[in-house]
Every structure is written in structure tokens, then in C-alpha cells.
Amino acid sequence: MDSPPLTASVVGCGTGGRLSLEALSASPLFRIVAAADLRPEVRESLEREFPDLRTFGSHQEMLAHCPTDVVCVSTYPPSHESIVLDAIELPSMRGLLVEKPLADAAATGRRILNAIKSRNLPMVVPHGLRTRATSVEVINRVLDGEIGELRSIEVQCDKWDLLNAGIHWLDFCLAATDETLIASVLGAFDTSTRTYRDGMQVETVAVTYVENVKGVRLIVQTGDFIRVNTPGKKTLFRLVGTNGIIEFWGWERGYSILNAQYPAGEVIVPEEFPVFGHRRHLENLAMQIWSGTPEYRLPESSLTALEICEAAFLSWQHRCQVRFPFASFVAPTPSEWEPGKPYSGSGGGRDGRKLG
Ligand SMILES: NC(=O)c1ccc[n+]([C@@H]2O[C@H](COP(=O)([O-])OP(=O)(O)OC[C@H]3O[C@@H](n4cnc5c(N)ncnc54)[C@H](O)[C@@H]3O)[C@@H](O)[C@H]2O)c1
């Protein structure tokens, strides 16, 4: 590699930020020089672990005193926008990593993406399944038609919620469907335990039912206690096609496949890529920077995944199917209609025996 390493900094150094910090320090393509975190104890431990790192108590201070080529935004979703907008003002800025979910609302996520695009800056969103040998091989097999025409992807996810983990699963589903446009979303959310996670209110248990314009169904069950129906698994993906089935288990290596080539079913464990996770995304960002060709397919998919999450929440809140494009959704007037209650014989409505 001829180009000198790109200088990099990280804002928000908790679990997500550390994945970026570790990836940057392991990669020869980067030199990690600065980090910002609100918490003094986090800054102290970073200084012990990364002796050459300069640390700051706010991103503004960091950007002013230690501008870098690349900034990784790893705070909670509600603060992503203001940090990104400040970072892209830096004359040194050449590319960004923005954590998933891009924002706490799809409209904000769209503003972030548009602001970055308007500067022609490369950007990555670190969805790990895009970088793992198992999930990448599953995507390729499905797109190559090895299980026939894809009909549905079912996801069962124990102990995690739609917005924080489900967004990775939805991004995977979009990749496995070649990012085919979404037609509609229906969501149901039990919130009885008032569970929160990663700075957000989340569901106790939920199901998100998505249909794309080709009729493929994406069914995602998330929540605090989900009984995954392959024993011993915490997360399950089941991809059903007209000529076969593939199942895999989130971050775990390996998948099972049943199709014409493997009529008795086979478990295949691909060798992991030498570089995966945040480092693979960041090195991909470096390539985009050096080639001068930003590629927005991944951030766009992440934004669609966020739209699906928000659509599911709105569907439950307004008791309606949310049709896409999501940006044109208008909430219906509230309805007193209660499925399962006797119809009084008056008061309007539509006769379901005369649908034509
Ligand atoms: N891609 C992944 O695999 C992955 C994994 C974990 C977390 N994440 C994402 O990372 C983000 C953060 O989650 P987390 O689990 O790291 O949370 P966390 O609580 O572990 O860490 C967040 C850190 O950000 C700091 N912080 C908050 N606001 C800040 C601000 N305005 N300026 C500077 N520092 C600030 C906090 O002090 C804290 O240290 C979320 O969007 C989460 O979804 C992604």
C-alpha cells in the first residue's frame, strides 16, 4: 500500500466505540489518534490501553484540537446527527463510520445520509453480518438461486430487540433479497415489562411482518424471552425457497442447507475471513477514500432497515399496515373498530363478503 495510513478518531467509546478503536489499532491502513467520551473513567481507561491516544470530554473539543481523516460516531442514536454534522465541517474529513441504528428516527437517518452524500464522503455502517463468511455465503447461495425462488426469511431472536439487534437482521434480509423494495410492514409490540436497552425504550416481545414488492415475507420475532425453535440457539434465520431451506444462527459460524445438491441436508462451516467485523468495514471505507468512489448501498440498506423498524412501531401505534415508500406514510384517523367484536349491523364499514 502506497498511501500513508489514514488518521482516525472515535466519538463514544463504549461497546460499539471499542469495536472501532480495536479495529483501527489492528489495521495497518489507519492510525488512531483521538477519542472523545463524556465519561472521565472511560477516558482514563482508554489512555492506559492506547498510550498514543489523545482523549477529550466532547466531540467538539476533539474535532477542534485533533482533526482526523476519519471519524467513527459510536454514541447512542439520538446524538449521531449533531456529531456527524459537526464532523463533516472539518476540512480534513475524508470518510465516516456511523453506528447502527443510524439515528433514533428514519427522517433523521435520511438527513445524516444526505448530508454525507452532499459532500461526496464515503460512509460505512458496521453491520457485522455483511462481513462474516457464514452470512455472506448464505446471501450468495440465495442470490444464486440455490434454494429456488426465495419466499420467506424468518428470524427468531432471544434477549434482543428490533431496533438494536433486529436492525442487523433486517439489513441481512435486505442483502439476501438483493435490496428489493419494501411494500408494507405490520408490527405487534408487547411492552408490559418496560424494557430499555442501549438508551432506547424497547419491546418485551414483538413480531415485525414485512412484505417486499416481489411478495417475499420477512418475519422477525424479537424480545426478552423468545423460544427459538431449533434447540440450543439464541438467534435463528430460516430462509425458505421454492427448492430448499437454509438455516443459520446469527454470529455463530456455519449453516444448514437442504436443497437438490444436499437432499439429506448438510451443515457447512465456512472458514472465517481473515478480516471481518468493524475492521473489514473500516478497511472498505479506506478503499473508497483512496479510490475516490463513495458507495452508498450499505448505508441506504441500513436506512431502509431503520425505516422498517419505525414502520413497525407506527403500525402498532396506529393499528394500521404501513405501506412504503415510508417517507409518504400518513397516520390514519383513529378507529374504534375491534376485530372479534360483533358487528352491530350499522355504523358503516365494508362487507367482507363482497370484496370482488
Ligand atoms: N455494530 C455493532 O456491532 C455494535 C455493537 C455495539 C454497539 N453498537 C452501537 O453503538 C452505539 C453505542 O452503543 P454502546 O453499546 O457502545 O453504548 P455504551 O453505553 O456501551 O457506550 C456509549 C458511550 O458513548 C458515550 N457518549 C454518549 N454520548 C456521547 C457524546 N455526545 N459524546 C461523547 N461520548 C458520548 C458514553 O459515555 C458511553 O461511554 C449504539 O448506536 C449501538 O447500537 C453497535
PDBQT file of the ligand as one rigid body, heavy atoms in Angstrom, charges set to zero:
ROOT
HETATM    1  N1  LIG A 401     -22.249  -2.523  15.110  1.00  0.00    +0.000 N 
HETATM    2  C1  LIG A 401     -22.207  -3.224  16.221  1.00  0.00    +0.000 C 
HETATM    3  O1  LIG A 401     -21.958  -4.411  16.200  1.00  0.00    +0.000 OA
HETATM    4  C2  LIG A 401     -22.460  -2.531  17.537  1.00  0.00    +0.000 A 
HETATM    5  C3  LIG A 401     -22.154  -3.153  18.752  1.00  0.00    +0.000 A 
HETATM    6  C4  LIG A 401     -22.414  -2.455  19.930  1.00  0.00    +0.000 A 
HETATM    7  C5  LIG A 401     -22.978  -1.186  19.900  1.00  0.00    +0.000 A 
HETATM    8  N2  LIG A 401     -23.290  -0.623  18.698  1.00  0.00    +0.000 N 
HETATM    9  C6  LIG A 401     -23.915   0.709  18.609  1.00  0.00    +0.000 C 
HETATM   10  O2  LIG A 401     -23.048   1.682  19.210  1.00  0.00    +0.000 OA
HETATM   11  C7  LIG A 401     -23.825   2.760  19.732  1.00  0.00    +0.000 C 
HETATM   12  C8  LIG A 401     -23.464   2.954  21.199  1.00  0.00    +0.000 C 
HETATM   13  O3  LIG A 401     -23.874   1.800  21.930  1.00  0.00    +0.000 OA
HETATM   14  P1  LIG A 401     -22.903   1.134  23.001  1.00  0.00    +0.000 P 
HETATM   15  O4  LIG A 401     -23.393  -0.260  23.201  1.00  0.00    +0.000 OA
HETATM   16  O5  LIG A 401     -21.481   1.334  22.632  1.00  0.00    +0.000 OA
HETATM   17  O6  LIG A 401     -23.246   2.011  24.289  1.00  0.00    +0.000 OA
HETATM   18  P2  LIG A 401     -22.332   2.226  25.576  1.00  0.00    +0.000 P 
HETATM   19  O7  LIG A 401     -23.212   2.717  26.663  1.00  0.00    +0.000 OA
HETATM   20  O8  LIG A 401     -21.508   0.994  25.838  1.00  0.00    +0.000 OA
HETATM   21  O9  LIG A 401     -21.347   3.389  25.144  1.00  0.00    +0.000 OA
HETATM   22  C9  LIG A 401     -21.740   4.642  24.730  1.00  0.00    +0.000 C 
HETATM   23  C10 LIG A 401     -20.604   5.586  25.101  1.00  0.00    +0.000 C 
HETATM   24  O10 LIG A 401     -20.833   6.825  24.451  1.00  0.00    +0.000 OA
HETATM   25  C11 LIG A 401     -20.527   7.878  25.374  1.00  0.00    +0.000 C 
HETATM   26  N3  LIG A 401     -21.285   9.040  24.915  1.00  0.00    +0.000 N 
HETATM   27  C12 LIG A 401     -22.639   9.186  24.888  1.00  0.00    +0.000 A 
HETATM   28  N4  LIG A 401     -22.977  10.382  24.321  1.00  0.00    +0.000 NA
HETATM   29  C13 LIG A 401     -21.798  10.968  23.988  1.00  0.00    +0.000 A 
HETATM   30  C14 LIG A 401     -21.477  12.200  23.361  1.00  0.00    +0.000 A 
HETATM   31  N5  LIG A 401     -22.431  13.062  22.951  1.00  0.00    +0.000 N 
HETATM   32  N6  LIG A 401     -20.173  12.487  23.180  1.00  0.00    +0.000 NA
HETATM   33  C15 LIG A 401     -19.192  11.642  23.561  1.00  0.00    +0.000 A 
HETATM   34  N7  LIG A 401     -19.459  10.446  24.173  1.00  0.00    +0.000 NA
HETATM   35  C16 LIG A 401     -20.722  10.127  24.374  1.00  0.00    +0.000 A 
HETATM   36  C17 LIG A 401     -20.944   7.334  26.716  1.00  0.00    +0.000 C 
HETATM   37  O11 LIG A 401     -20.284   7.997  27.779  1.00  0.00    +0.000 OA
HETATM   38  C18 LIG A 401     -20.534   5.852  26.587  1.00  0.00    +0.000 C 
HETATM   39  O12 LIG A 401     -19.199   5.631  27.059  1.00  0.00    +0.000 OA
HETATM   40  C19 LIG A 401     -25.297   2.366  19.512  1.00  0.00    +0.000 C 
HETATM   41  O13 LIG A 401     -25.756   3.000  18.354  1.00  0.00    +0.000 OA
HETATM   42  C20 LIG A 401     -25.210   0.850  19.364  1.00  0.00    +0.000 C 
HETATM   43  O14 LIG A 401     -26.301   0.310  18.619  1.00  0.00    +0.000 OA
HETATM   44  C21 LIG A 401     -23.034  -1.275  17.526  1.00  0.00    +0.000 A 
ENDROOT
TORSDOF 0
